[in-house]
Amino acid sequence: MANKTTQAPAKKSGGFQGVRNAFWIIVVCVIVAFTLFFTWFGNPMHFQDASKETPADVWGTIFKGGIIVPVIHSLLLTVLALSIERWLALRTAFGKGSLPKFVANIKAALNANDFAKAQQLCDKQKGSVANVLNASLNAYREMEQTKGLKLSQKIAKIQQAHEEATQLEMPTLTMNLPMIATIVTLGTLTGLLGTVVGMIRSFSALSAGGGADSAALSAGISEALINTAFGIGTSWCAVVSYNYYTNKVDKLTYALDEVGYSIAQNFEANHTEEL
């Protein structure tokens, strides 16, 4: 009767694992953005008059963008905070050394059938690739001691252990990236909303007629342009951040696939007599 194998879950990486409840990051960013809007941007020192109609510097000009400005600033701060969070989490996931060099050293150790060295490399590297590789090596050793299974079944068991360990690591790698992707669209749409509101005010001032409404016309145009600029800037930052970290995750995933394939090939090459 074939022995039933049970694979140990991949060992979790040490260090920063990411913020699982990003809702609180958003809350903090909203509080910071609105606090800055009313205490700094809206400070009387940034205006030429007490009514805050004529900005004296760029901070006052930003304040004239209206209440949509702190909403966009909240999105921008969220992108920056999540980008830092992803950088810390992926740095832990990649491990302590160069990932391409680690993969090359592991493949060399596997080709030489030096599993002790491969284990040492994993213990030194740490990170997601090392965790998955540990699970695959454990499955490799277990299959060597397992009787009653065909070679193809043993290889399938090793690949299954590799895939399961990879699935355990993937949430840490991709966590919060969908939120950054959402802000790509929200930044532009929120900026567009502010632009529309500003243009409505401008046309309202025009419909009233008279030179007395020139200040209202100017305020409406300023609000429209400021919100457009910040909306585009926020989306730009979100696009760059999302693409950068998605590319990093892809590189790590490719490394996992490469190492998993090497382990399966090595097992097949060393056990051809079981065919």
DODREN-409473 format. One record per atom (N, C-alpha, C): x negated, y, z; residue in one letter. Coordinates in Angstrom, 1 decimal, m for minus. Each point is the difference from the previous one (the first is absolute). Layout:
BEGIN
       X       Y       Z  rest
       X       Y       Z     A
...
//
This chain:
BEGIN
       X       Y       Z  rest
    m0.9    m1.2     0.0     M
     0.9     1.2     0.0     M
    m0.9     1.2     0.0     M
     0.4     1.0    m0.8     A
    m0.8     1.2    m0.1     A
     0.0     0.8     1.3     A
    m1.1     0.5     0.3     N
    m0.1     0.9     1.2     N
     0.7     1.3    m0.2     N
     0.7     0.5     0.9     K
     0.6     1.3    m0.1     K
    m0.9     1.1     0.5     K
    m0.3     0.9    m0.9     T
    m0.9     1.1     0.4     T
     0.7     1.2     0.4     T
    m0.6     0.7     0.9     T
     0.5     1.3     0.5     T
    m1.1     1.0    m0.1     T
     0.2     1.1    m0.7     Q
    m1.0     1.0    m0.1     Q
     0.2     1.1     1.0     Q
    m1.2     0.4     0.6     A
     0.1     1.0     1.0     A
     0.1     1.4    m0.7     A
     0.8     0.9     0.6     P
     0.2     1.3    m0.7     P
    m1.3     0.7     0.0     P
    m0.1     0.9    m1.0     A
    m1.2     0.8    m0.1     A
    m0.3     0.8     1.2     A
    m1.2     0.1     0.4     K
    m0.4     0.8     1.1     K
     0.2     1.5    m0.3     K
     0.6     0.7     0.9     K
     0.2     1.4    m0.2     K
    m1.3     0.8     0.0     K
    m0.1     1.0    m0.8     S
    m1.2     0.9     0.0     S
     0.0     0.8     1.3     S
    m1.3     0.2     0.4     G
    m0.1     1.0     1.1     G
     0.0     1.4    m0.5     G
     0.2     0.9     0.9     G
     0.1     1.4    m0.4     G
     1.4     0.5    m0.3     G
     0.0     1.1    m0.7     F
     1.3     0.7    m0.3     F
     0.8    m0.8    m1.0     F
     1.3    m0.3     0.3     Q
     0.8    m0.9    m0.9     Q
     1.1     0.8    m0.7     Q
     0.0     1.3     0.3     G
     1.1     0.9    m0.7     G
     1.1     0.3     1.0     G
     0.8     1.0    m0.4     V
     1.1     0.4     0.8     V
     1.3    m0.7    m0.6     V
     0.6    m0.8     0.8     R
     1.1    m0.8    m0.5     R
     1.3     0.8     0.0     R
     0.1     0.9     0.9     N
     1.2     0.8     0.0     N
    m0.3     1.5    m0.4     N
     0.0     0.2    m1.3     A
    m0.4     1.3    m0.5     A
     1.0     1.1     0.2     A
     1.2    m0.4     0.5     F
     1.0     1.0     0.3     F
    m0.5     1.1     1.0     F
    m0.8    m0.4     0.9     W
    m0.5     0.9     1.0     W
    m1.1     1.0    m0.6     W
    m0.7    m0.5    m1.0     I
    m0.9     0.9    m0.8     I
     0.8     1.1    m0.7     I
     1.2    m0.4    m0.6     I
     0.8     1.0    m0.6     I
     0.5     1.0     1.0     I
     0.5    m0.5     1.1     V
     0.5     0.9     1.1     V
    m1.0     1.0     0.4     V
    m1.2    m0.5     0.3     V
    m1.1     0.9     0.4     V
    m0.3     1.1    m1.1     V
     0.0    m0.5    m1.3     C
    m0.3     0.9    m1.1     C
     1.1     1.1    m0.1     C
     1.2    m0.4     0.2     V
     1.1     0.9    m0.1     V
    m0.1     1.1     1.1     V
    m0.3    m0.5     1.2     I
    m0.1     1.0     1.1     I
    m1.2     1.0    m0.2     I
    m1.1    m0.6    m0.5     V
    m1.2     0.9    m0.2     V
     0.3     1.0    m1.2     V
     0.7    m0.5    m1.0     A
     0.3     0.9    m1.2     A
     0.9     1.1     0.4     A
     1.1    m0.3     0.7     F
     0.9     1.1     0.4     F
    m0.5     0.9     1.1     F
    m0.9    m0.5     0.8     T
    m0.6     0.8     1.0     T
    m0.9     1.0    m0.6     T
    m0.9    m0.5    m1.0     L
    m0.8     0.9    m0.7     L
     0.7     1.1    m0.8     L
     1.2    m0.4    m0.6     F
     0.7     0.9    m0.8     F
     0.6     1.2     0.8     F
     0.5    m0.3     1.2     F
     0.6     1.1     0.7     F
    m1.0     0.7     0.9     F
    m1.1    m0.6     0.5     T
    m0.9     0.6     0.9     T
    m1.2     0.7    m0.7     T
    m0.4    m0.6    m1.1     W
    m1.2     0.5    m0.7     W
     0.4     0.7    m1.3     W
     0.6    m0.7    m0.9     F
     0.4     0.7    m1.3     F
     1.0     1.1     0.3     F
     0.9    m0.1     0.9     G
     1.0     1.0     0.3     G
    m0.5     1.0     1.1     G
    m1.2     0.0     0.3     N
    m0.5     1.0     1.0     N
     0.0     1.4    m0.5     N
     0.5     1.0     0.7     P
     0.1     1.3    m0.5     P
    m1.3     0.6    m0.5     P
    m1.1    m0.5     0.5     M
    m1.3     0.5    m0.5     M
    m0.3    m0.3    m1.4     M
     0.8    m0.9    m0.7     H
    m0.1    m0.3    m1.4     H
     0.9     0.9    m0.9     H
     0.6     1.0     0.6     F
     1.0     0.8    m0.7     F
    m0.3     1.5     0.2     F
     0.4     0.8    m0.9     Q
    m0.2     1.4     0.0     Q
     1.1     0.7     0.8     Q
     1.1    m0.6     0.2     D
     1.1     0.6     0.7     D
     0.6    m1.0     1.0     D
     0.8     0.5     1.0     A
     0.6    m0.8     1.0     A
     1.1    m0.9    m0.5     A
     0.6     0.3    m1.2     S
     1.0    m0.8    m0.5     S
    m0.5    m1.2    m0.8     S
    m1.3    m0.1    m0.2     K
    m0.6    m1.1    m0.7     K
     0.4     0.0    m1.5     K
     0.2     1.1    m0.6     E
     0.4     0.1    m1.4     E
    m1.2     0.0    m0.9     E
    m1.1     0.7     0.5     T
    m1.2     0.2    m0.9     T
    m1.2    m0.7     0.6     T
    m0.4    m1.1    m0.6     P
    m1.2    m0.8     0.6     P
    m1.3     0.8    m0.1     P
    m0.8    m0.1     1.0     A
    m1.3     0.7     0.0     A
    m1.1    m1.0    m0.5     A
     0.2    m1.3     0.0     D
    m1.0    m0.9    m0.4     D
     0.6    m1.3    m0.6     D
    m0.8    m0.9    m0.3     V
     0.5    m1.3    m0.6     V
     0.9    m0.8     1.0     V
    m0.3     0.1     1.3     W
     0.9    m0.7     0.9     W
     1.4     0.6     0.1     W
     0.1     1.3    m0.1     G
     1.3     0.6    m0.1     G
     0.7    m0.4    m1.3     G
    m0.7    m0.1    m1.0     T
     0.6    m0.3    m1.3     T
     0.5    m1.4     0.0     T
    m0.7    m0.9     0.7     I
     0.5    m1.4     0.1     I
     1.3     0.0     0.8     I
     0.0     0.8     1.1     F
     1.2     0.0     0.8     F
     1.2     0.5    m0.8     F
    m0.2     0.9    m1.0     K
     1.1     0.4    m0.8     K
     0.5    m1.1    m0.9     K
    m0.6    m1.1    m0.1     G
     0.5    m1.1    m0.8     G
     1.3    m0.6     0.6     G
     0.3     0.3     1.2     G
     1.3    m0.5     0.6     G
    m0.2    m1.2     0.7     G
     1.2    m0.5     0.5     I
     0.0    m1.2     0.9     I
    m0.4    m1.3    m0.7     I
     0.0     0.0    m1.3     I
    m0.5    m1.2    m0.7     I
    m1.5    m0.2     0.1     I
    m0.7     1.1     0.3     V
    m1.5    m0.1     0.1     V
    m0.4    m1.0     1.1     V
     0.5     0.1     1.2     P
    m0.4    m1.0     1.1     P
     0.4    m1.4    m0.4     P
     1.1    m0.2    m0.7     V
     0.4    m1.3    m0.4     V
    m1.1    m0.6    m0.9     V
    m0.5     0.8    m1.0     I
    m1.0    m0.5    m0.9     I
    m1.3    m0.2     0.8     I
    m0.3     0.9     0.9     H
    m1.2    m0.1     0.8     H
     0.0    m1.3     0.8     H
     1.2    m0.4     0.5     S
     0.2    m1.2     0.7     S
    m0.4    m1.2    m0.9     S
     0.4     0.0    m1.2     L
    m0.3    m1.0    m1.0     L
    m1.5    m0.1    m0.2     L
    m0.6     1.2    m0.2     L
    m1.4     0.1    m0.2     L
    m0.8    m0.5     1.1     L
     0.3     0.4     1.3     L
    m0.7    m0.5     1.1     L
     0.2    m1.5     0.2     L
     1.2    m0.5    m0.4     T
     0.2    m1.5     0.1     T
    m0.9    m0.7    m1.0     T
    m0.2     0.5    m1.2     V
    m0.9    m0.6    m0.9     V
    m1.4     0.0     0.5     V
    m0.5     1.1     0.6     L
    m1.3     0.1     0.5     L
    m0.2    m1.0     1.2     L
     1.0     0.0     0.9     A
    m0.1    m0.9     1.1     A
     0.0    m1.5    m0.4     A
     0.9    m0.3    m0.9     L
     0.0    m1.4    m0.5     L
    m1.2    m0.4    m0.8     L
    m0.6     1.0    m0.7     S
    m1.2    m0.3    m0.7     S
    m1.2    m0.3     0.9     S
    m0.1     0.7     1.1     I
    m1.0    m0.3     1.0     I
     0.3    m1.3     0.7     I
     1.3    m0.3     0.2     E
     0.3    m1.3     0.6     E
    m0.3    m1.2    m0.9     E
     0.2     0.2    m1.3     R
    m0.3    m1.1    m1.0     R
    m1.5    m0.1    m0.1     R
    m0.8     1.1     0.1     W
    m1.4    m0.1    m0.1     W
    m0.6    m0.8     1.1     W
     0.5     0.3     1.2     L
    m0.5    m0.7     1.2     L
     0.4    m1.5    m0.1     L
     1.2    m0.3    m0.4     A
     0.5    m1.4     0.0     A
    m0.8    m0.8    m1.1     A
    m0.2     0.6    m1.2     L
    m0.7    m0.7    m1.0     L
    m1.4    m0.2     0.2     L
    m0.6     1.0     0.7     R
    m1.4    m0.1     0.4     R
    m0.2    m1.3     0.9     R
     0.9    m0.2     0.9     T
     0.0    m1.2     0.9     T
     0.2    m1.2    m0.9     T
     1.0     0.0    m0.9     A
     0.3    m1.1    m0.8     A
    m1.2    m0.4    m0.9     A
    m0.7     0.9    m0.5     F
    m1.1    m0.3    m0.9     F
    m1.2    m0.6     0.7     F
    m0.1     0.2     1.3     G
    m1.0    m0.5     0.8     G
    m1.2     0.9     0.2     G
    m1.1    m0.5     0.5     K
    m1.1     0.8     0.4     K
    m1.0     0.2    m1.1     K
    m0.1    m0.9    m0.9     G
    m1.0     0.2    m1.1     G
     0.6     0.2    m1.4     G
    m0.8     0.0    m1.0     S
     0.5     0.2    m1.3     S
     0.8    m1.2    m0.5     S
     1.2     0.2    m0.4     L
     0.9    m1.1    m0.4     L
    m0.6    m0.8    m1.2     L
    m0.4     0.7    m1.1     P
    m0.6    m0.8    m1.1     P
    m1.2    m0.8     0.4     P
    m0.8     0.5     0.8     K
    m1.2    m0.7     0.5     K
     0.4    m1.2     0.8     K
     1.0     0.2     0.9     F
     0.5    m1.1     0.8     F
     0.6    m1.1    m0.8     F
     0.8     0.3    m1.0     V
     0.5    m1.0    m0.9     V
    m1.1    m0.8    m0.7     V
    m1.0     0.8    m0.5     A
    m1.1    m0.7    m0.7     A
    m0.7    m0.9     0.9     A
    m0.3     0.4     1.2     N
    m0.7    m0.8     1.0     N
     0.8    m1.3     0.3     N
     1.3     0.2     0.2     I
     0.9    m1.1     0.3     I
     0.0    m1.1    m1.1     I
     0.1     0.5    m1.3     K
    m0.1    m0.9    m1.1     K
    m1.3    m0.7    m0.1     K
    m1.1     0.7     0.3     A
    m1.3    m0.7     0.0     A
    m0.1    m1.1     1.1     A
     0.6     0.3     1.1     A
     0.0    m1.0     1.1     A
     0.8    m1.2    m0.3     A
     1.2     0.3    m0.7     L
     0.8    m1.1    m0.4     L
    m0.6    m0.9    m1.0     L
    m0.7     0.7    m1.0     N
    m0.7    m0.8    m1.0     N
    m1.1    m0.9     0.5     N
    m0.6     0.5     1.1     A
    m1.0    m0.8     0.7     A
     0.5    m0.9     1.0     A
     1.4    m0.1     0.2     N
     0.6    m0.8     1.0     N
    m0.4     0.3     1.4     N
    m0.4     1.3     0.2     D
    m0.5     0.4     1.3     D
     1.2     0.7     0.7     D
     0.9    m0.8     0.6     F
     1.2     0.5     0.6     F
    m0.3     0.7     1.4     F
    m1.1    m0.4     0.6     A
    m0.4     0.7     1.2     A
    m0.4     1.5    m0.2     A
    m0.7     0.2    m1.2     K
    m0.3     1.3    m0.3     K
     1.2     0.8    m0.4     K
     0.9    m0.6    m0.7     A
     1.3     0.6    m0.4     A
     0.8     0.5     1.2     A
     0.0    m0.9     1.1     Q
     0.7     0.4     1.2     Q
    m0.7     1.1     0.7     Q
    m1.4     0.0     0.0     Q
    m0.7     1.1     0.6     Q
     0.3     1.4    m0.7     Q
     0.0    m0.1    m1.4     L
     0.3     1.2    m0.7     L
     1.4     0.5     0.3     L
     1.0    m0.9     0.2     C
     1.4     0.5     0.4     C
     0.0     0.6     1.3     C
    m0.7    m0.6     1.0     D
    m0.1     0.5     1.3     D
    m0.6     1.4     0.1     D
    m1.0     0.2    m0.9     K
    m0.7     1.3    m0.1     K
     0.8     1.1    m0.7     K
     0.7    m0.4    m1.1     Q
     0.7     0.9    m0.8     Q
     1.3     0.5     0.6     Q
     0.8    m1.0     0.6     K
     1.3     0.3     0.5     K
     0.9     0.6    m1.1     K
     1.2     0.5     0.4     G
     0.9     0.5    m1.0     G
     0.9    m1.0    m0.6     G
     0.9     0.4    m0.9     S
     1.0    m0.8    m0.6     S
    m0.6    m1.2    m0.8     S
    m1.0     0.3    m0.9     V
    m0.6    m1.0    m0.8     V
    m0.6    m1.1     0.8     V
    m0.7     0.4     1.1     A
    m0.6    m0.9     0.9     A
     1.0    m0.9     0.7     A
     1.1     0.7     0.4     N
     1.1    m0.8     0.7     N
     0.6    m1.1    m0.9     N
     0.3     0.4    m1.3     V
     0.5    m0.9    m0.9     V
    m1.0    m1.1    m0.3     V
    m1.2     0.3    m0.2     L
    m1.0    m1.0    m0.3     L
    m0.2    m0.9     1.2     L
     0.1     0.4     1.2     N
     0.0    m0.8     1.2     N
     1.1    m1.1    m0.1     N
     1.2     0.4    m0.3     A
     1.1    m0.9    m0.1     A
    m0.3    m1.0    m1.2     A
    m0.5     0.4    m1.1     S
    m0.3    m0.9    m1.1     S
    m1.1    m1.0     0.4     S
    m1.0     0.5     0.7     L
    m1.1    m0.9     0.4     L
     0.5    m1.0     1.0     L
     0.9     0.4     0.9     N
     0.6    m1.0     0.9     N
     0.8    m1.0    m0.7     N
     0.7     0.4    m1.0     A
     0.8    m1.0    m0.8     A
    m0.9    m0.9    m0.8     A
    m1.2     0.6    m0.5     Y
    m1.0    m0.8    m0.7     Y
    m0.5    m1.2     0.9     Y
    m0.4     0.4     1.3     R
    m0.5    m1.0     0.9     R
     1.1    m1.1     0.3     R
     1.2     0.5     0.2     E
     1.1    m0.9     0.4     E
     0.3    m1.0    m1.1     E
    m0.1     0.5    m1.3     M
     0.3    m0.9    m1.1     M
    m1.1    m1.0    m0.2     M
    m1.2     0.4     0.4     E
    m1.1    m1.0    m0.1     E
     0.2    m1.2     1.0     E
     0.7     0.3     1.1     Q
     0.2    m1.1     1.0     Q
     1.3    m0.7    m0.2     Q
     0.8     0.5    m0.9     T
     1.4    m0.5    m0.2     T
    m0.1    m1.2    m1.0     T
     0.7    m1.1     0.3     K
     0.0    m1.2    m0.8     K
     1.5    m0.1    m0.5     K
     0.1    m0.7    m1.2     G
     1.3    m0.3    m0.5     G
     0.6     1.0    m0.9     G
    m0.8     1.0    m0.4     L
     0.5     1.1    m0.9     L
    m0.9    m0.1    m1.3     L
     0.7     0.3    m1.1     K
    m0.8     0.1    m1.2     K
    m0.8     1.3     0.0     K
    m1.0     0.1    m0.9     L
    m0.8     1.2    m0.1     L
     0.8     1.2    m0.4     L
     0.9    m0.2    m0.9     S
     0.9     1.2    m0.4     S
     0.8     0.5     1.2     S
     0.5    m1.0     0.8     Q
     0.8     0.4     1.2     Q
    m0.9     0.8     1.0     Q
    m1.2    m0.5     0.2     K
    m0.9     0.7     0.9     K
    m0.3     1.4    m0.5     K
    m0.3     0.2    m1.3     I
    m0.3     1.3    m0.5     I
     1.3     0.9     0.1     I
     1.1    m0.6    m0.2     A
     1.3     0.8     0.2     A
     0.1     0.5     1.4     A
    m0.4    m0.9     1.0     K
     0.1     0.4     1.4     K
    m0.9     1.1     0.3     K
    m1.2     0.0    m0.5     I
    m1.0     1.1     0.2     I
     0.5     1.3    m0.6     I
     0.6    m0.1    m1.2     Q
     0.5     1.2    m0.7     Q
     1.2     0.5     0.8     Q
     0.8    m0.9     0.6     Q
     1.2     0.4     0.8     Q
    m0.5     0.8     1.2     Q
    m1.0    m0.6     0.7     A
    m0.6     0.7     1.2     A
    m0.5     1.4    m0.4     A
    m0.7     0.1    m1.1     H
    m0.5     1.3    m0.5     H
     1.1     1.0    m0.3     H
     1.1    m0.5    m0.6     E
     1.1     0.9    m0.4     E
     0.8     0.5     1.3     E
     0.1    m1.0     0.9     E
     0.7     0.4     1.3     E
    m0.8     1.0     0.8     E
    m1.3    m0.2     0.0     A
    m0.8     1.0     0.8     A
     0.0     1.3    m0.7     A
     0.0     0.0    m1.4     T
     0.1     1.3    m0.7     T
     1.3     0.7     0.3     T
     1.1    m0.7     0.0     Q
     1.3     0.6     0.3     Q
     0.0     0.6     1.4     Q
    m0.7    m0.6     1.0     L
    m0.1     0.6     1.3     L
    m0.7     1.3     0.0     L
    m1.0     0.2    m0.9     E
    m0.8     1.2     0.0     E
     0.6     1.1    m0.9     E
     0.9    m0.4    m0.9     M
     0.5     1.0    m1.0     M
     0.8     1.2     0.7     M
     0.8    m0.3     1.0     P
     0.8     1.1     0.6     P
    m0.9     1.1     0.6     P
    m1.2    m0.4     0.5     T
    m0.9     1.0     0.5     T
    m0.6     0.8    m1.1     T
    m0.2    m0.6    m1.2     L
    m0.6     0.7    m1.1     L
     0.9     1.0    m0.7     L
     1.3    m0.4    m0.1     T
     0.9     0.8    m0.7     T
     1.0     0.9     0.8     T
    m0.1    m0.2     1.3     M
     0.8     0.7     1.0     M
     0.0     1.6    m0.3     M
     1.1     0.6     0.0     N
     0.2     1.5    m0.1     N
    m0.3     0.5    m1.4     N
    m0.5    m0.8    m0.9     L
    m0.2     0.5    m1.4     L
     1.3     0.3    m0.7     L
     1.1    m0.8     0.2     P
     1.3     0.4    m0.6     P
     0.5     1.4     0.5     P
    m0.4     0.3     1.2     M
     0.4     1.3     0.5     M
    m0.7     1.2    m0.8     M
    m1.3    m0.3    m0.2     I
    m0.7     1.0    m0.8     I
     0.5     0.1    m1.4     I
     0.4    m1.1    m0.6     A
     0.6     0.0    m1.3     A
     1.3     0.7    m0.1     A
     0.8    m0.1     1.1     T
     1.2     0.7     0.1     T
    m0.2     1.5     0.0     T
    m1.0     0.5     0.7     I
    m0.3     1.4     0.2     I
    m0.4     0.6    m1.4     I
    m0.6    m0.9    m0.9     V
    m0.3     0.5    m1.3     V
     1.2     0.7    m0.7     V
     1.1    m0.7     0.2     T
     1.3     0.5    m0.6     T
     0.6     1.1     0.8     T
     0.0    m0.2     1.4     L
     0.6     0.9     0.9     L
    m0.6     1.4    m0.1     L
    m1.4     0.0    m0.1     G
    m0.7     1.3     0.0     G
     0.5     0.8    m1.2     G
     0.1    m0.6    m1.2     T
     0.4     0.8    m1.2     T
     1.5     0.4     0.2     T
     0.8    m0.9     0.4     L
     1.5     0.3     0.1     L
     0.2     1.1     1.1     L
    m0.7    m0.1     1.1     T
     0.2     1.0     1.0     T
    m0.5     1.4    m0.5     T
    m1.1     0.0    m0.7     G
    m0.5     1.2    m0.6     G
     1.0     0.6    m1.0     G
     0.6    m0.9    m0.7     L
     1.0     0.4    m1.0     L
     1.3     0.6     0.7     L
     0.3    m0.6     1.1     L
     1.1     0.5     0.8     L
    m0.2     1.4     0.5     L
    m1.3     0.2     0.5     G
    m0.3     1.4     0.4     G
    m0.1     1.0    m1.1     G
    m0.4    m0.5    m1.2     T
     0.0     0.9    m1.2     T
     1.4     0.4    m0.4     T
     0.9    m1.0     0.0     V
     1.4     0.3    m0.3     V
     0.6     1.0     1.0     V
    m0.3    m0.2     1.3     V
     0.6     0.9     1.0     V
    m0.6     1.4    m0.2     V
    m1.3     0.1    m0.3     G
    m0.6     1.3    m0.3     G
     0.6     0.7    m1.2     G
     0.2    m0.7    m1.0     M
     0.6     0.5    m1.3     M
     1.4     0.5     0.3     M
     0.8    m0.8     0.8     I
     1.3     0.5     0.3     I
     0.0     1.3     0.7     I
    m0.9     0.2     0.9     R
    m0.1     1.3     0.7     R
    m0.4     1.1    m1.0     R
    m0.9    m0.3    m0.9     S
    m0.4     1.0    m1.0     S
     1.1     0.4    m0.9     S
     0.8    m1.0    m0.5     F
     1.1     0.4    m0.8     F
     1.1     0.7     0.7     F
     0.1    m0.3     1.3     S
     1.0     0.7     0.9     S
    m0.4     1.5     0.1     S
    m1.3     0.2     0.1     A
    m0.5     1.4     0.1     A
     0.2     0.7    m1.3     A
    m0.2    m0.7    m1.1     L
     0.2     0.6    m1.3     L
     1.5     0.4    m0.3     L
     0.9    m0.9     0.5     S
     1.4     0.2    m0.2     S
     0.5     1.2     0.8     S
    m0.7     0.2     1.1     A
     0.5     1.2     0.8     A
    m0.4     1.3    m0.7     A
    m1.1     0.0    m0.7     G
    m0.5     1.2    m0.7     G
    m0.5     1.1     0.9     G
    m0.7     0.9    m0.6     G
    m0.5     1.1     0.8     G
    m1.5    m0.2     0.4     G
    m0.7     1.0     0.2     G
    m1.4    m0.1     0.5     G
    m0.1    m0.5     1.4     G
     1.0     0.2     0.8     A
     0.0    m0.4     1.4     A
    m0.2    m1.5     0.2     A
     0.4    m0.8    m1.1     D
    m0.1    m1.4     0.1     D
    m1.3    m0.6    m0.5     D
    m1.0     0.9    m0.3     S
    m1.3    m0.5    m0.6     S
    m0.7    m0.8     1.0     S
     0.1     0.3     1.3     A
    m0.6    m0.8     1.1     A
     0.5    m1.4     0.0     A
     1.3    m0.1    m0.1     A
     0.7    m1.3     0.0     A
    m0.4    m0.8    m1.2     A
    m0.1     0.7    m1.1     L
    m0.4    m0.7    m1.3     L
    m1.4    m0.5     0.2     L
    m0.9     0.8     0.5     S
    m1.4    m0.4     0.2     S
    m0.1    m1.2     1.0     S
     0.8     0.1     1.1     A
     0.0    m1.1     1.0     A
     0.5    m1.3    m0.6     A
     1.0     0.0    m0.9     G
     0.5    m1.2    m0.6     G
    m1.0    m0.6    m0.9     G
    m0.7     0.8    m0.8     I
    m1.0    m0.5    m1.0     I
    m1.2    m0.6     0.8     I
    m0.4     0.7     1.1     S
    m1.1    m0.4     0.8     S
     0.3    m1.4     0.6     S
     1.3    m0.1     0.5     E
     0.4    m1.3     0.6     E
    m0.1    m1.1    m1.0     E
     0.5     0.3    m1.2     A
     0.0    m1.0    m1.1     A
    m1.4    m0.5    m0.3     A
    m0.9     1.0    m0.2     L
    m1.4    m0.4    m0.4     L
    m0.7    m0.7     1.1     L
     0.1     0.4     1.2     I
    m0.7    m0.6     1.1     I
     0.4    m1.4     0.2     I
     1.3    m0.3     0.0     N
     0.5    m1.3     0.1     N
    m0.4    m0.9    m1.1     N
     0.0     0.5    m1.3     T
    m0.5    m0.7    m1.1     T
    m1.5    m0.4     0.2     T
    m0.8     0.9     0.4     A
    m1.4    m0.2     0.2     A
    m0.3    m1.1     1.1     A
     0.7     0.1     1.1     F
    m0.2    m0.9     1.1     F
     0.6    m1.4    m0.4     F
     1.1     0.0    m0.7     G
     0.6    m1.3    m0.4     G
    m1.0    m0.8    m0.9     G
    m0.5     0.7    m1.0     I
    m0.9    m0.6    m0.9     I
    m1.3    m0.4     0.7     I
    m0.5     0.8     0.9     G
    m1.2    m0.3     0.7     G
     0.2    m1.3     0.9     G
     1.1    m0.1     0.6     T
     0.3    m1.1     0.9     T
     0.1    m1.3    m0.9     T
     0.7     0.1    m1.1     S
     0.1    m1.2    m0.9     S
    m1.4    m0.4    m0.5     S
    m0.8     1.0    m0.4     W
    m1.3    m0.3    m0.5     W
    m0.9    m0.7     1.1     W
     0.1     0.4     1.2     C
    m0.8    m0.7     1.1     C
     0.5    m1.4     0.2     C
     1.4    m0.2    m0.1     A
     0.6    m1.3     0.2     A
    m0.4    m0.9    m1.1     A
     0.0     0.5    m1.2     V
    m0.4    m0.9    m1.2     V
    m1.4    m0.4     0.1     V
    m0.9     0.9     0.3     V
    m1.5    m0.4     0.2     V
    m0.2    m1.0     1.1     V
     0.7     0.3     1.1     S
    m0.2    m0.9     1.2     S
     0.6    m1.4    m0.4     S
     1.2    m0.1    m0.5     Y
     0.6    m1.3    m0.3     Y
    m0.8    m0.8    m1.0     Y
    m0.5     0.7    m1.1     N
    m0.8    m0.8    m1.0     N
    m1.3    m0.4     0.5     N
    m0.6     0.8     0.9     Y
    m1.3    m0.3     0.5     Y
     0.1    m1.2     0.9     Y
     1.0    m0.1     0.9     Y
     0.1    m1.1     1.0     Y
     0.5    m1.2    m0.7     Y
     0.9     0.2    m1.0     T
     0.5    m1.2    m0.8     T
    m1.2    m0.7    m0.7     T
    m0.9     0.8    m0.5     N
    m1.2    m0.5    m0.7     N
    m0.9    m0.8     1.0     N
    m0.1     0.6     1.2     K
    m0.8    m0.7     1.1     K
     0.6    m1.3     0.3     K
     1.3    m0.1     0.2     V
     0.7    m1.2     0.3     V
    m0.2    m1.0    m1.1     V
     0.1     0.4    m1.3     D
    m0.2    m0.9    m1.1     D
    m1.4    m0.6     0.0     D
    m1.0     0.8     0.3     K
    m1.3    m0.5     0.0     K
    m0.2    m1.1     1.1     K
     0.6     0.2     1.1     L
     0.0    m0.9     1.1     L
     0.7    m1.3    m0.4     L
     1.2     0.2    m0.6     T
     0.7    m1.2    m0.5     T
    m0.7    m0.8    m1.0     T
    m0.7     0.7    m0.9     Y
    m0.8    m0.8    m1.0     Y
    m1.1    m0.7     0.7     Y
    m0.6     0.6     1.0     A
    m1.1    m0.7     0.7     A
     0.5    m1.3     0.7     A
     1.2     0.1     0.6     L
     0.7    m1.1     0.6     L
     0.2    m1.1    m1.0     L
     0.5     0.3    m1.1     D
     0.3    m1.0    m1.1     D
    m1.3    m0.6    m0.5     D
    m1.0     0.8    m0.1     E
    m1.3    m0.6    m0.5     E
    m0.6    m1.0     1.0     E
     0.0     0.4     1.3     V
    m0.5    m0.9     1.0     V
     0.8    m1.3     0.1     V
     1.4     0.2     0.0     G
     0.8    m1.2     0.1     G
    m0.2    m1.0    m1.2     G
    m0.2     0.6    m1.2     Y
    m0.2    m0.9    m1.2     Y
    m1.4    m0.7     0.2     Y
    m1.0     0.7     0.5     S
    m1.3    m0.6     0.2     S
     0.1    m1.2     1.0     S
     0.7     0.2     1.1     I
     0.1    m1.1     1.0     I
     0.7    m1.2    m0.6     I
     1.1     0.2    m0.8     A
     0.7    m1.1    m0.6     A
    m0.9    m0.7    m1.0     A
    m0.7     0.8    m0.8     Q
    m0.9    m0.6    m1.0     Q
    m1.1    m0.8     0.6     Q
    m0.5     0.5     1.1     N
    m1.1    m0.7     0.7     N
     0.5    m1.3     0.6     N
     1.1     0.0     0.6     F
     0.6    m1.3     0.5     F
     0.2    m1.0    m1.1     F
     0.5     0.5    m1.1     E
     0.2    m1.0    m1.1     E
    m1.3    m0.5    m0.5     E
    m1.0     0.8    m0.1     A
    m1.3    m0.4    m0.5     A
    m0.7    m1.0     0.9     A
     0.2     0.1     1.3     N
    m0.6    m0.8     1.0     N
     0.7    m1.3     0.3     N
     1.2    m0.1    m0.5     H
     0.9    m1.2     0.3     H
     0.5    m0.6    m1.3     H
    m0.7     0.0    m1.1     T
     0.5    m0.5    m1.2     T
     0.1    m1.5     0.1     T
    m0.7    m0.7     0.9     E
     0.1    m1.4     0.1     E
     1.4    m0.4     0.5     E
     0.8     0.9     0.5     E
     1.3    m0.4     0.5     E
     1.0     0.0    m1.1     E
    m0.4     0.4    m1.2     L
     1.0     0.0    m1.1     L
     0.4    m1.4    m0.4     L
//
